[in-house]
């Protein structure tokens, strides 16, 4: 396995902390319900599309480790073998195992009990509670691309005002955070810890609780919570609620005459064609990145983006028809827009990777990056 720690190219030393960026300030007086009671806040008014943080990870790891039963413990072993990185974790939440709920601690404790004696022996250079604390530190602060100092301080919202991008080829491993909306001085800078808007409210809450030890009470989640709780106070099954909503939309949009039925069938066929295009583009991206290990050719990317632009225009037309036809249900309209913009983001990211690091194409890469930020802003704007 490649070394967990990437050395700085110029100094040959492992990067530990970067100086705080000018546009943000760290506060450590947040409510106890916020892990670590810390967060990043805007120090001035910041327009949408601004680069807020550019940071190199202190620790990096092979993403495949995260899917292995012993993967996190392997990362912990590497941390213990590298004193500077171990010292850094002392400043991250939790600083003590008692800083997390008892239930969360017991879950990690149970995972530790299941470790092989050999791996336990390798981890025994520190007390057991320190090993468990490091597991919790990684669970609360780790990104797929590594462990950061300032990025770890950015809290979650399902309606974020920023987006974090993974390090790109040619960026020397730096990760970036950009604003997706205008941010006022004093506002907290927030990102989403889950795939944007592609997860139901109950699934989102379950993930955040199991992986990060908290439940989200942002504005979007508060609205979803009201929707997913029935009159008796019990949780409503998310799939059943979605089916009920779809049925209500279908009833509301039911054609009142034979000609409207024909129009409805026509709209349904258009949506089916959209889905076929979505699947085709996603399959193309998968083959290029997973099989050939490189982005698609720029001509293919541009053709796909043009197709998605046409789909976006069709969605707008179906949602606000001018020929008297029944409009596309709002829920379906939002779903199609999210799907379109998500794939656009993937294509634009591929285009940036294709040109990133090539001096003669800096302007092209910058143009794609600006389009990516604008598209991400639209994606996160759906409430």
C-alpha positions as CSV (number, residue, x, y, z in Angstrom):
1,X,0.0,0.0,0.0
2,X,1.2,3.5,-0.7
3,X,2.4,5.6,2.2
4,X,-0.4,7.3,4.1
5,X,1.5,10.5,4.2
6,X,2.3,12.6,1.1
7,X,5.4,14.8,1.5
8,X,5.4,18.4,0.5
9,X,7.0,18.7,-3.0
10,X,9.2,21.7,-2.2
11,X,10.2,21.3,1.5
12,X,10.2,17.5,1.8
13,X,8.3,17.9,5.1
14,X,4.8,16.7,5.8
15,X,2.3,19.5,5.8
16,X,0.7,20.0,9.2
17,X,-1.4,23.2,9.4
18,X,-2.0,26.0,7.0
19,X,-2.6,29.6,8.2
20,X,-6.3,30.5,8.4
21,X,-7.6,32.0,5.2
22,X,-8.3,35.7,5.1
23,X,-12.0,35.3,4.4
24,X,-12.9,33.2,7.4
25,X,-12.4,33.1,11.1
26,X,-12.5,30.1,13.5
27,X,-14.9,30.3,16.4
28,X,-14.9,27.9,19.3
29,X,-17.9,29.1,21.3
30,X,-20.6,27.1,19.5
31,X,-23.3,25.2,21.3
32,X,-22.3,21.8,22.9
33,X,-24.5,20.0,20.3
34,X,-21.9,21.0,17.7
35,X,-19.0,18.5,17.7
36,X,-16.0,20.3,19.1
37,X,-18.1,23.5,19.5
38,X,-16.1,25.0,16.6
39,X,-16.9,26.3,13.1
40,X,-15.6,28.6,10.3
41,X,-17.4,32.0,9.9
42,X,-17.2,34.6,7.1
43,X,-15.1,37.6,8.3
44,X,-16.6,39.8,5.5
45,X,-19.2,39.7,2.8
46,X,-18.3,37.0,0.3
47,X,-19.9,36.7,-3.2
48,X,-20.9,33.4,-4.6
49,X,-18.2,31.6,-6.6
50,X,-15.4,32.7,-4.2
51,X,-12.5,30.4,-3.2
52,X,-12.7,30.2,0.6
53,X,-10.2,27.5,1.5
54,X,-7.3,26.0,-0.3
55,X,-5.7,23.3,1.9
56,X,-3.4,20.3,1.6
57,X,-4.3,17.3,3.7
58,X,-2.2,16.5,6.7
59,X,-2.9,12.8,6.1
60,X,-3.9,11.0,2.9
61,X,-5.0,7.5,2.3
62,X,-6.1,5.1,-0.4
63,X,-9.9,5.4,-0.6
64,X,-10.1,1.6,-0.9
65,X,-9.1,1.4,2.8
66,X,-12.4,3.0,3.8
67,X,-14.4,0.0,2.4
68,X,-12.3,-2.6,4.3
69,X,-13.2,-3.9,7.7
70,X,-9.8,-3.1,9.1
71,X,-9.2,-0.1,6.9
72,X,-9.7,2.6,9.5
73,X,-7.6,0.7,12.0
74,X,-4.9,0.5,9.4
75,X,-5.0,4.3,9.1
76,X,-4.8,4.6,12.9
77,X,-1.7,2.4,12.9
78,X,-0.1,4.8,10.4
79,X,-1.0,7.8,12.6
80,X,0.6,6.2,15.6
81,X,3.8,5.6,13.6
82,X,4.0,9.3,12.7
83,X,4.3,11.6,15.7
84,X,3.4,15.0,14.0
85,X,0.1,13.6,12.7
86,X,-0.7,12.0,16.0
87,X,-0.1,15.4,17.7
88,X,-2.4,17.1,15.3
89,X,-5.3,14.8,16.1
90,X,-5.1,16.0,19.8
91,X,-6.7,19.3,18.6
92,X,-9.6,17.6,16.8
93,X,-12.9,16.4,18.1
94,X,-13.2,14.4,20.2
95,X,-10.2,15.3,22.4
96,X,-11.4,12.7,24.9
97,X,-13.5,9.6,24.5
98,X,-15.9,11.1,27.0
99,X,-16.7,13.9,24.6
100,X,-19.0,11.7,22.5
101,X,-22.3,10.0,23.5
102,X,-22.0,6.7,25.4
103,X,-23.8,4.9,22.6
104,X,-21.4,6.1,20.0
105,X,-18.4,5.1,22.1
106,X,-19.8,1.6,22.7
107,X,-20.3,1.0,19.0
108,X,-16.6,1.8,18.4
109,X,-15.6,-0.3,21.4
110,X,-17.5,-3.2,20.0
111,X,-15.6,-2.9,16.7
112,X,-12.4,-2.9,18.6
113,X,-13.3,-6.1,20.4
114,X,-13.7,-7.8,17.0
115,X,-10.1,-7.0,15.8
116,X,-7.6,-9.8,15.4
117,X,-5.1,-10.2,18.2
118,X,-2.3,-9.4,15.8
119,X,-3.8,-6.0,14.8
120,X,-4.6,-5.2,18.5
121,X,-0.9,-5.9,19.3
122,X,0.2,-3.4,16.6
123,X,-2.1,-0.8,18.1
124,X,-1.0,-1.4,21.7
125,X,1.8,1.2,21.6
126,X,-0.8,3.6,23.2
127,X,-3.7,3.0,25.6
128,X,-6.8,1.4,24.3
129,X,-8.9,4.5,24.9
130,X,-6.5,6.5,22.7
131,X,-6.9,4.0,19.9
132,X,-10.7,4.4,20.2
133,X,-10.4,8.2,20.3
134,X,-8.4,8.1,17.0
135,X,-11.2,6.0,15.4
136,X,-13.7,8.6,16.5
137,X,-11.5,11.5,15.3
138,X,-11.4,9.9,11.8
139,X,-15.1,9.2,11.9
140,X,-15.9,12.8,12.8
141,X,-13.2,14.6,10.7
142,X,-12.0,12.5,7.9
143,X,-12.8,13.1,4.3
144,X,-12.4,10.5,1.5
145,X,-9.3,12.5,0.3
146,X,-7.7,12.7,3.8
147,X,-7.6,14.5,7.1
148,X,-7.4,18.3,7.1
149,X,-7.0,21.0,9.8
150,X,-9.2,23.9,8.6
151,X,-11.6,21.8,6.5
152,X,-12.4,19.7,9.6
153,X,-13.7,22.8,11.2
154,X,-16.4,23.4,8.6
155,X,-19.8,22.1,9.9
156,X,-22.6,20.4,8.0
157,X,-25.9,21.7,6.6
158,X,-28.3,20.1,4.1
159,X,-28.7,23.6,2.7
160,X,-25.0,24.6,2.5
161,X,-23.5,27.8,1.3
162,X,-20.2,26.2,0.2
163,X,-19.1,23.1,-1.6
164,X,-15.8,21.1,-1.1
165,X,-14.0,19.7,-4.1
166,X,-11.6,16.8,-3.8
167,X,-8.0,17.3,-4.9
168,X,-7.6,17.2,-8.6
169,X,-4.7,15.9,-10.8
170,X,-2.2,18.8,-11.1
171,X,-3.3,20.6,-7.9
172,X,-0.6,18.9,-5.9
173,X,-3.2,17.4,-3.7
174,X,-4.9,20.6,-2.5
175,X,-8.6,20.5,-1.7
176,X,-10.8,23.6,-2.3
177,X,-13.9,25.0,-0.8
178,X,-16.0,27.5,-2.8
179,X,-19.1,29.5,-1.9
180,X,-22.2,28.6,-3.8
181,X,-24.3,31.6,-2.6
182,X,-23.6,35.1,-1.4
183,X,-22.4,34.9,2.3
184,X,-22.7,37.8,4.7
185,X,-20.1,38.7,7.2
186,X,-20.7,36.7,10.4
187,X,-22.5,33.8,8.6
188,X,-21.2,30.3,9.2
189,X,-19.5,28.6,6.3
190,X,-21.2,25.2,5.8
191,X,-20.8,22.2,3.5
192,X,-22.8,19.1,3.0
193,X,-21.4,15.8,4.4
194,X,-23.6,13.7,2.2
195,X,-24.3,13.6,-1.6
196,X,-26.4,16.7,-2.3
197,X,-30.1,16.2,-2.2
198,X,-29.8,12.6,-3.4
199,X,-30.7,11.1,0.0
200,X,-34.0,11.0,1.7
201,X,-34.5,12.8,5.0
202,X,-34.5,9.6,7.2
203,X,-31.5,8.2,5.4
204,X,-29.6,11.5,5.8
205,X,-30.3,11.6,9.5
206,X,-29.3,8.0,9.9
207,X,-26.0,8.5,8.1
208,X,-25.1,11.7,10.0
209,X,-26.0,10.1,13.4
210,X,-24.1,6.8,12.7
211,X,-21.1,8.3,11.0
212,X,-20.8,11.7,12.7
213,X,-22.7,11.4,15.9
214,X,-25.3,14.2,15.4
215,X,-28.7,14.9,13.8
216,X,-29.1,17.8,11.4
217,X,-31.6,20.5,12.3
218,X,-31.0,22.9,9.4
219,X,-33.9,24.7,7.8
220,X,-34.2,22.1,5.1
221,X,-34.2,19.2,7.6
222,X,-36.7,20.9,9.8
223,X,-39.1,21.1,6.9
224,X,-38.5,17.5,5.9
225,X,-39.0,16.4,9.5
226,X,-42.4,17.9,9.6
227,X,-43.2,16.0,6.4
228,X,-41.9,12.7,7.6
229,X,-43.7,12.6,11.0
230,X,-47.3,11.4,11.1
231,X,-50.1,12.7,13.3
232,X,-49.2,10.2,16.1
233,X,-45.7,11.4,16.3
234,X,-44.2,8.2,14.7
235,X,-41.8,8.2,11.8
236,X,-43.3,7.6,8.4
237,X,-41.5,5.2,6.1
238,X,-39.7,7.4,3.6
239,X,-40.6,5.2,0.6
240,X,-44.3,5.1,1.6
241,X,-44.3,8.9,2.0
242,X,-42.6,9.3,-1.4
243,X,-45.2,7.0,-3.0
244,X,-48.0,8.9,-1.4
245,X,-46.6,12.2,-2.7
246,X,-46.1,10.8,-6.2
247,X,-49.7,9.5,-6.1
248,X,-51.0,12.9,-5.0
249,X,-49.0,14.6,-7.8
250,X,-50.3,12.1,-10.3
251,X,-53.9,12.7,-9.2
252,X,-53.5,16.5,-9.3
253,X,-52.0,16.3,-12.8
254,X,-54.5,13.8,-14.2
255,X,-55.8,14.9,-17.6
256,X,-59.4,16.0,-17.7
257,X,-60.0,15.1,-21.4
258,X,-58.8,12.7,-24.0
259,X,-56.5,15.2,-25.7
260,X,-54.9,15.9,-22.4
261,X,-54.2,12.2,-21.9
262,X,-52.4,12.1,-25.3
263,X,-50.4,15.1,-24.1
264,X,-49.6,13.3,-20.9
265,X,-48.3,10.3,-22.8
266,X,-46.2,12.5,-24.9
267,X,-44.7,14.2,-21.8
268,X,-44.0,10.8,-20.3
269,X,-42.2,9.6,-23.4
270,X,-40.0,12.8,-23.2
271,X,-39.1,12.0,-19.6
272,X,-38.3,8.4,-20.6
273,X,-35.9,9.7,-23.3
274,X,-34.3,12.0,-20.7
275,X,-33.7,9.0,-18.4
276,X,-32.1,7.1,-21.3
277,X,-29.8,10.0,-22.0
278,X,-28.9,10.3,-18.3
279,X,-28.0,6.6,-18.1
280,X,-26.0,6.8,-21.3
281,X,-23.9,9.7,-20.1
282,X,-23.3,8.1,-16.7
283,X,-22.3,4.9,-18.3
284,X,-19.8,6.7,-20.6
285,X,-18.3,8.5,-17.6
286,X,-18.0,5.2,-15.7
287,X,-16.3,3.4,-18.5
288,X,-13.9,6.3,-19.1
289,X,-12.9,6.8,-15.4
290,X,-13.1,3.3,-14.1
291,X,-12.0,1.2,-17.1
292,X,-9.6,3.6,-19.0
293,X,-8.6,5.6,-15.8
294,X,-8.9,8.9,-17.6
295,X,-11.5,11.6,-18.3
296,X,-13.5,11.3,-21.6
297,X,-12.3,13.3,-24.6
298,X,-13.3,17.0,-24.5
299,X,-15.5,16.5,-27.6
300,X,-17.6,13.8,-25.8
301,X,-17.8,16.0,-22.7
302,X,-19.1,19.0,-24.7
303,X,-21.6,16.9,-26.7
304,X,-22.9,15.5,-23.4
305,X,-23.2,19.0,-21.8
306,X,-25.1,20.1,-24.9
307,X,-27.5,17.2,-24.5
308,X,-28.0,18.1,-20.8
309,X,-28.7,21.8,-21.7
310,X,-31.4,20.6,-24.1
311,X,-32.9,18.4,-21.3
312,X,-32.9,21.3,-18.9
313,X,-34.8,23.4,-21.5
314,X,-37.3,20.5,-21.9
315,X,-37.8,20.3,-18.2
316,X,-38.6,24.0,-18.0
317,X,-41.0,23.7,-20.9
318,X,-42.8,20.7,-19.4
319,X,-43.1,22.4,-16.0
320,X,-44.6,25.5,-17.5
321,X,-46.4,24.4,-20.7
322,X,-47.9,27.1,-22.9
323,X,-50.3,24.9,-24.8
324,X,-52.7,24.3,-22.0
325,X,-51.3,20.8,-21.1
326,X,-51.0,19.7,-17.5
327,X,-47.6,20.8,-16.1
328,X,-45.0,18.3,-14.9
329,X,-45.5,17.8,-11.1
330,X,-43.2,20.0,-9.1
331,X,-41.6,17.0,-7.3
332,X,-40.7,15.4,-10.7
333,X,-39.4,18.8,-12.0
334,X,-37.0,19.2,-9.1
335,X,-35.9,15.5,-9.4
336,X,-35.0,16.0,-13.1
337,X,-33.2,19.3,-12.5
338,X,-31.2,17.7,-9.7
339,X,-30.3,14.7,-11.9
340,X,-29.3,17.0,-14.8
341,X,-27.2,19.3,-12.7
342,X,-25.5,16.4,-10.8
343,X,-24.3,14.9,-14.1
344,X,-23.3,18.3,-15.4
345,X,-21.1,18.7,-12.3
346,X,-19.5,15.3,-13.0
347,X,-18.8,16.2,-16.6
348,X,-17.4,19.6,-15.7
349,X,-15.1,18.0,-13.0
350,X,-13.9,15.5,-15.7
351,X,-13.2,18.4,-18.1
352,X,-11.2,20.2,-15.4
353,X,-9.1,17.1,-14.7
354,X,-8.5,16.8,-18.4
355,X,-6.9,20.2,-18.7
356,X,-5.7,20.8,-15.2
357,X,-1.9,21.2,-14.9
358,X,-1.5,22.1,-18.6
359,X,-0.1,25.6,-18.8
360,X,-1.4,26.3,-22.3
361,X,-4.9,25.3,-21.2
362,X,-5.1,27.2,-17.9
363,X,-7.8,29.5,-19.2
364,X,-9.9,26.6,-20.5
365,X,-9.6,24.8,-17.1
366,X,-10.6,28.0,-15.3
367,X,-13.6,28.4,-17.5
368,X,-14.8,24.9,-16.7
369,X,-14.2,25.6,-13.0
370,X,-16.4,28.7,-13.1
371,X,-19.1,26.7,-14.8
372,X,-18.8,24.0,-12.2
373,X,-19.2,26.4,-9.3
374,X,-22.2,28.0,-11.0
375,X,-23.8,24.6,-11.6
376,X,-23.1,23.4,-8.1
377,X,-24.8,26.6,-6.8
378,X,-27.9,25.7,-8.7
379,X,-27.7,22.2,-7.5
380,X,-27.6,23.3,-3.8
381,X,-30.3,25.9,-4.3
382,X,-33.1,23.3,-4.5
383,X,-35.1,23.2,-1.3
